[in-house]
Amino acid sequence: MEKKSRNRSIAIFNARVTATISVALVLLILGIAAFTGIVTNEITRDIKENLGFDVSLVEDIEQSEIERVHNILNSKGIARKIAIHTPEDAAKEWEATMGENVVELCDVNPFPTMIEVKVKAEYASPDSLTKITDELRKDAAVASINMNADMIDSINSNMQTIYLILSAIGIALLLISFVLINNTVHLTVYSRRFLIHTMKLVGATHGFIRRPFIIDNMINGAVAGILASLILLLLMVYGPDTDLIYSGAELIPMDKAVIVFAGLILAGIAICAIASLFAANKYLNKNYDEMFD
């Protein structure tokens, strides 16, 4: 009798371990999908923050006028970075690139004073930039403005398509995850269905019977979420060098990674709790003969 009881305890423990690992693997897939979304968002943001426009100023402009235009641009609140390039700077860059002294070649410096504006990501759209540049064109100190609106529009359009695809994949993975975790939890409850029937016979209420199943599976879900988070953390720390993929800012900021980890743990707890509730109710409403189905 004692041996049979020990074997049953081992079987239940093995079932819980198997269920926890299965749930962890499903949550890991969800976590990878979330990380993919974060990486896409970070790369998109960095690309957008390298977009903007160049303001060419009129010839022989005074320093006070340059500073005035600079202050106007700064006051708009759209700029992430504003850089002033003098004709001398442009001539030196030309010489470094082409190997020729453009001033000696043309007898004059053909380059105008230019202000390069890199906008914040939220303003990297043709509509926002056109509104600003139209106002600047009316300024007497501004000779011309160069903005590649077609490229900006193309980038935004492509990013929207990518976000839609990622959202669809995320929803599909969430549904698949729920089904897989539900089946896993159902099996753990199924292995203890006769215990449910025995408790019913001794007069235990449905709430009393359900409680340990829900709590046990919530613990399993939390452990599974922690395991999935640890694996993702190891992938972040010891994974491939991100510079081989992208040389910009950090691909997955730690604050966003922590949110994903917390989300996986909460998702594991919530999905396991809901699944165990439905599974326990299923066997609570069955009689002894139906337990064999």
N, C-alpha and C positions, 0 to 999 in steps of 0.2 A: 504493500500500500504506500509506504514511504517512498519507494523507488518510483512508483507510478506518479506520485505527486511531484517528485523532483523532475521527472521527465517532462511533465506538463509545464512546470515552471520554466524549464530550459526552452521548451517549444515556444512558449509565450514570449520569452526574452528574445529568442531568435527572430520571431515574427516582428517584434517591435524594432529590432535593429535593422532588419530588412526593409521594413516600412519607412523608417527614418532615413535610411540611405536613398531609397527610391524617391522620397519627397525632396531630399536635398539635391538630387540630380536634376529633378524638374525645376526646382527653384534656381539652380545654377544656370539653366538655360534662360530663365526669365532675367536673371542678373546680367548675363552676357548681352541679352537684347537691350536691357536698360543702359549698359555701358556703351553699346553701339550708338544708341541715341545721343548719349552725352558727348561722345567723341565727334559725332557728326555736327552737333550743335557748337562745340568748341572750334572746330575747323571752320565752320560757316561763319562764326562770329569773327574769327581772325581774318578771314578773307574779306568780309565786309568792312572791317576796320582798316583795311589797306586800300579801300576805295575812297574816292573823293574827287576833287577838281583842282585845277591850277589857275590862279589869277595872274594874268600878265598886266603889269602896270605901264603907264605911259612913259615915254622917254624923258630923261632929265628930271625925274620926279624927286622932290625933296624928301629928306629923312622924316620930317614931321608928317608928311602925307602918307608915307609907307606905314608909319606907326598908327596913323588914324585908321587906315584900311584894316590893319592887323587887329586893332581894338574892336572894330565893327564885327569882324569875323569871330573874334573871341566872345563877344557879347551875345552872339546868336545861340550859344550853348550847344551847337551841333558838332563842334570840332573835338576830336581826340588829340590831334597834334597839328600845330601850325608852324611851318618852317619858311623863313624868308631866304630866298636865293638871289644874291646880288649878281649883276653882270660879270663881275670879277670871278665869283664862285663858278658860274657857268662856263666861263672861258677856261679856267683851270681844269674843270671836269672834262671839257672837250679835249684839251691838250693831253690829259692823262689817258683818255680813251682812244683818241685818233692819232696822237703823236704829233700833232701840228699846232702851231701857235695861231689861233684864229684872228687875233688882233693884228699880227704881222701880215697875215694873209689878206685881210679885208681893209687894213688901215684904220678900222674902227672896231669897237666891240659891238657885234650885232645882237647880242642877247639883252633882253629886257630884264628889269627887276621882276621877280616872280614870287608869288606866295603860294606854297603848296599846302593844301588842306586835306587832312585825313579825317574822315567823319566817324562819329560813334556808330556802332552797328545798327542801332534802331533808326538811324537817319539815312542809311544806305539804300535809298530808293529814289527812282527818277523824280517822283512827285515832290518829295521833300527837298531834294537838291535843286530842282528847277525853280521852286519858289524862292529859294535863297539866291541863286545865281541871277535870276531875273531882276531882283532888287539891286544886286551889285553892279550889273551892267549899266545901270543908270548913273553910277558914280563917275564923275569926271576923271578921277585918277585911274580908272580901270580901262585898259585898252581892249582886252579880250579875256574870255574864260573858256578853258578847255575841260570838257566833262564827257566821258564816254558813257552816255546814257544807255546805249544799246547793250553794252557789256554788263552794266549794273542790272538792267532789266532781265537779261538772260540768266545771270547768277541767281537772282531772286526767284525766277520762274523754276529753275532747276532745283533749288533748295526746297521750294514748296512741294514739288513732285516727290523728292526724297522723303520729306516729312510725312506725306500722305502714305507712302509705301511703308515706312517704318511704323507708322501708327496702325496700319492694317495688320502688319506682321505682329506687332505687340498685342493687339486685341486677340488675334488668332492664337498666339502662344498662351495668353492668359486663359482662354477657354479650354485649350488642350491641357494646360496645366491643371485646371480645376477638375477635368474629367479624369486625368491620370491619378491625381492625388485622391480624388473621391474613390476610385477603384481600389487604390492601395489601402485606404482607411477602411473601406468596406470589407476587405479581406481580413484585416485585423479584428474587426467586430465579428465577422463570420466565424472566426476560429473560437470565439467565446459565446456563441449564440445559445448554447445549452446552459451556460451560467446565467444568461438573461432569463431563460425559461425557469430555472430553479429559483431565482430571486422572485419571480412573479408568483411562484407557488407558495412561497413563505410570506406573501402579502406585502412585498416592497412596492412602493409607489413608482410610477413611471419616471418621475423626476429623480428619485433616489437611485434608480437603476442607470439612468442616462448619465448622471453626474460623473462617475469615475471614468466612463468611456470618453466623455468630452474632455475632461481634465488631462487624462493620459495622452490623448491625441493632440491636445494643445501643447503639451510638453514636447511631444515628438516633433510637432511643427516648429516650435521654437528652436529645438536642437538642430533640426534640418536646416532652418534659416541661418543659424550660426555657422554650421558646416559649409553651406554654400557661400556665405560671406567670407569665411576664412580662405576658401579656395580662390575666390575672386581677388582677395587681398594679395595672396601669394602670386597670382598672375600679374597683378599690378607691379609688385616689387621685383619679381624674378622673371617676368615675361620678356619678350623681345625688346630691344632698344627702340624707343619711340622715335628717335632721330632718324632711324632707317625708314620710317613711314612718314613722319611729319616733323619738321624742324621748328615749328612755331611754339606757342605756349604749351603748358602742361596739358596733355590730352584729357586726363580725368582728374580734375581737382579733388583733393581729399574731402572737402566739405560736401561735394556732390556724391562722392563715393560712400560716405557715411550715411547719407540719406537713402541711397540704394540698399545698403546693408540693413538699415532699420526697416525699410520697406519689405525686404525679403523675410525678415523675422516675423513681422506683423502679418504678412501675407501667408506664411506657413502656419501661424497660429490660427488665423481667421478661417482659411480654407479647410484645415484639419478639423476645426471645431464644427463648422457647418456640415462637413462630410460625415463626421461621427454622429452628429445629431440625426441626420437623415437615416444613416445606417442603423443606429440603435432603435429608432422609431419603427423601422421596417420589421425588425425581429420582435419588438414589443407587441406588434399587432398580429403576430403569427401564433398558431397553436403548436402543440408538440409535433404532430405529424408533418406540418409544413416546414419544420426546422430542417428536414432532410432534403428539401428541394435545393 
